[in-house]
Amino acid sequence: MFSVLKSAENNRLMLKSAESNRLMLKSAESNRLMLKSAESNRLMLKSAESNRLMLKSAESNRLMLKSAESNRLMLKSAESNRLMLKSAESNRLMLKSAESNRLMLKSAESNRLMLKSAESNRLMLKSAESNRLMLKSAESNRLMLKSAESNRLMLKSAESNRLMLKSAESNRLMLKSAESNRLMLKSAESNRLMLKSAESNRLMLKSAESNRLMLKSAESNRLMLKSAESNRLMLKSAESNRLMLKSAESNSLYSIFF
């Protein structure tokens, strides 16, 4: 009788253990569903991350296009400056030609006046031939006129030299301005390269940040896999308990039968 009671007590405890195992199985099933949900969430997060990176890439492409447009405008401006320099050089040559023409006209005017003076001297000599007594005075006047003409021509030559020096100074300043424009273009090119380098560094930093987030995601996945392994072991334990319960039920039936 005592043996039957002990066996019944053992069976009751085994039934209790079976109930506990059933609850553990239920919990394991719940954990499995939670893992399934976590996996779904992970895939959604992965998709969202992919979309975010695509948006980032689109933004980067937009900035690159903007930069390319800016470079195109700068090149257009440089081309415009080159044409302006060409035009300035052409104007300088035209001014030089005009100055040369003006000097030639001045020289022609001087020659005309000299011819006029020569004609006058010829008439004066003719008059001096007829007026032998006034010859000495006429000769003296001729020499004075010649000296005055020479002085006038020398003054004209000095004026011409002064204008030529002024033109040379103007040309020097224009060349200086052209050199300044060349240096400004060089500086603009340098700034463009620096901006390009800064943009490249920014994209590299962005890429590094993306890699950091991916590593973080990988660490999270590793922990989830660890948790899944733990749940798998729990399910194994639950299965073992279920088999033990089945064995206990079998023993119980066997003891009742006998």
DABELMO-V536113 format. One record per residue. N is the residue number from 1. RES is the residue in three letters. SS is DSSP state (hx for helix, st for strand, lp for the rest). PHI is phi in whole degrees, 0 to 359 (999 if undefined). BURIAL is + if it has 9 or more other C-alpha atoms within 8 Angstrom, else -. Layout:
BEGIN
n->[N;N]
res->[RES;RES]
ss->[SS;SS]
phi->[PHI;PHI]
burial->[BURIAL;BURIAL]
END
This chain:
BEGIN
n->[1;2;3;4;5;6;7;8;9;10;11;12;13;14;15;16;17;18;19;20;21;22;23;24;25;26;27;28;29;30;31;32;33;34;35;36;37;38;39;40;41;42;43;44;45;46;47;48;49;50;51;52;53;54;55;56;57;58;59;60;61;62;63;64;65;66;67;68;69;70;71;72;73;74;75;76;77;78;79;80;81;82;83;84;85;86;87;88;89;90;91;92;93;94;95;96;97;98;99;100;101;102;103;104;105;106;107;108;109;110;111;112;113;114;115;116;117;118;119;120;121;122;123;124;125;126;127;128;129;130;131;132;133;134;135;136;137;138;139;140;141;142;143;144;145;146;147;148;149;150;151;152;153;154;155;156;157;158;159;160;161;162;163;164;165;166;167;168;169;170;171;172;173;174;175;176;177;178;179;180;181;182;183;184;185;186;187;188;189;190;191;192;193;194;195;196;197;198;199;200;201;202;203;204;205;206;207;208;209;210;211;212;213;214;215;216;217;218;219;220;221;222;223;224;225;226;227;228;229;230;231;232;233;234;235;236;237;238;239;240;241;242;243;244;245;246;247;248;249;250;251;252;253;254;255;256;257;258]
res->[MET;PHE;SER;VAL;LEU;LYS;SER;ALA;GLU;ASN;ASN;ARG;LEU;MET;LEU;LYS;SER;ALA;GLU;SER;ASN;ARG;LEU;MET;LEU;LYS;SER;ALA;GLU;SER;ASN;ARG;LEU;MET;LEU;LYS;SER;ALA;GLU;SER;ASN;ARG;LEU;MET;LEU;LYS;SER;ALA;GLU;SER;ASN;ARG;LEU;MET;LEU;LYS;SER;ALA;GLU;SER;ASN;ARG;LEU;MET;LEU;LYS;SER;ALA;GLU;SER;ASN;ARG;LEU;MET;LEU;LYS;SER;ALA;GLU;SER;ASN;ARG;LEU;MET;LEU;LYS;SER;ALA;GLU;SER;ASN;ARG;LEU;MET;LEU;LYS;SER;ALA;GLU;SER;ASN;ARG;LEU;MET;LEU;LYS;SER;ALA;GLU;SER;ASN;ARG;LEU;MET;LEU;LYS;SER;ALA;GLU;SER;ASN;ARG;LEU;MET;LEU;LYS;SER;ALA;GLU;SER;ASN;ARG;LEU;MET;LEU;LYS;SER;ALA;GLU;SER;ASN;ARG;LEU;MET;LEU;LYS;SER;ALA;GLU;SER;ASN;ARG;LEU;MET;LEU;LYS;SER;ALA;GLU;SER;ASN;ARG;LEU;MET;LEU;LYS;SER;ALA;GLU;SER;ASN;ARG;LEU;MET;LEU;LYS;SER;ALA;GLU;SER;ASN;ARG;LEU;MET;LEU;LYS;SER;ALA;GLU;SER;ASN;ARG;LEU;MET;LEU;LYS;SER;ALA;GLU;SER;ASN;ARG;LEU;MET;LEU;LYS;SER;ALA;GLU;SER;ASN;ARG;LEU;MET;LEU;LYS;SER;ALA;GLU;SER;ASN;ARG;LEU;MET;LEU;LYS;SER;ALA;GLU;SER;ASN;ARG;LEU;MET;LEU;LYS;SER;ALA;GLU;SER;ASN;ARG;LEU;MET;LEU;LYS;SER;ALA;GLU;SER;ASN;SER;LEU;TYR;SER;ILE;PHE;PHE]
ss->[lp;hx;hx;hx;hx;hx;hx;hx;hx;hx;hx;hx;hx;hx;hx;hx;hx;hx;hx;hx;hx;hx;hx;hx;hx;hx;hx;hx;hx;hx;hx;hx;hx;hx;hx;hx;hx;hx;hx;hx;hx;hx;hx;hx;hx;hx;hx;hx;hx;hx;hx;hx;hx;hx;hx;hx;hx;hx;hx;hx;hx;hx;hx;hx;hx;hx;hx;hx;hx;hx;hx;hx;hx;hx;hx;hx;hx;hx;hx;hx;hx;hx;hx;hx;hx;hx;hx;hx;hx;hx;hx;hx;hx;hx;hx;hx;hx;hx;hx;hx;hx;hx;hx;hx;hx;hx;hx;hx;hx;hx;hx;hx;hx;hx;hx;hx;hx;hx;hx;hx;hx;hx;hx;hx;hx;hx;hx;hx;hx;hx;lp;hx;hx;hx;hx;hx;hx;hx;hx;hx;hx;hx;hx;hx;hx;hx;hx;hx;hx;hx;hx;hx;hx;hx;hx;hx;hx;hx;hx;hx;hx;hx;hx;hx;hx;hx;hx;hx;hx;hx;hx;hx;hx;hx;hx;hx;hx;hx;hx;hx;hx;hx;hx;hx;hx;hx;hx;hx;hx;hx;hx;hx;hx;hx;hx;hx;hx;hx;hx;hx;hx;hx;hx;hx;hx;hx;hx;hx;hx;hx;hx;hx;hx;hx;hx;hx;hx;hx;hx;hx;hx;hx;hx;hx;hx;hx;hx;hx;hx;hx;hx;hx;hx;hx;hx;hx;hx;hx;hx;hx;hx;hx;hx;hx;hx;hx;hx;hx;hx;hx;hx;hx;hx;hx;hx;hx;hx;lp]
phi->[999;296;296;296;296;297;296;296;298;299;297;297;296;294;298;299;298;297;299;299;296;298;296;296;298;300;297;297;298;298;298;299;296;295;297;300;295;297;299;299;297;298;296;296;296;299;297;296;297;300;298;295;295;296;296;299;297;298;297;299;297;297;295;296;297;300;298;297;298;299;297;298;295;295;295;299;297;297;298;299;297;298;295;296;297;299;296;297;297;297;298;298;295;295;297;298;296;297;296;298;297;295;296;295;296;298;296;298;297;297;297;297;295;297;296;299;296;296;299;297;297;299;295;294;294;299;294;293;296;284;248;305;289;271;301;300;294;295;298;298;296;296;296;294;296;298;297;297;297;298;298;297;296;296;296;298;297;298;297;298;298;298;295;296;296;298;296;297;298;299;297;298;294;297;297;299;297;297;297;298;297;297;295;296;296;299;296;297;297;298;297;296;295;295;296;298;296;297;296;298;296;297;294;295;296;298;297;297;298;299;296;299;295;296;296;299;297;296;297;299;296;299;294;295;295;300;298;296;297;299;295;296;294;297;297;298;297;297;296;298;297;296;294;296;297;299;296;296;299;297;297;298;296;296;291;293;296;270]
burial->[-;-;-;-;-;-;+;+;-;-;+;-;-;+;+;-;+;+;-;-;+;+;-;+;+;-;-;+;-;-;+;+;-;-;+;-;-;-;-;-;-;-;-;-;-;-;-;-;-;-;-;-;-;-;-;-;-;-;-;+;-;-;-;-;-;-;-;-;-;-;+;-;-;-;-;-;-;+;-;-;+;-;-;-;+;-;-;-;-;-;-;+;-;-;-;+;-;-;-;-;-;-;+;-;-;-;-;-;-;+;-;-;-;-;-;-;-;-;-;-;+;-;-;+;+;-;-;+;-;-;-;-;-;-;+;-;-;+;-;-;-;+;-;-;-;-;-;-;-;-;-;-;+;-;-;-;-;-;-;+;-;-;-;-;-;-;+;-;-;-;+;-;-;-;-;-;-;+;-;-;+;-;-;-;+;-;-;-;-;-;-;+;-;-;-;-;-;-;-;-;-;-;+;-;-;-;-;-;-;-;-;-;-;-;-;-;-;-;-;-;-;-;-;-;-;-;-;+;-;-;+;-;-;+;+;-;-;+;+;-;+;+;-;-;+;-;-;+;+;-;-;+;-;-;-;-;-;-]
END
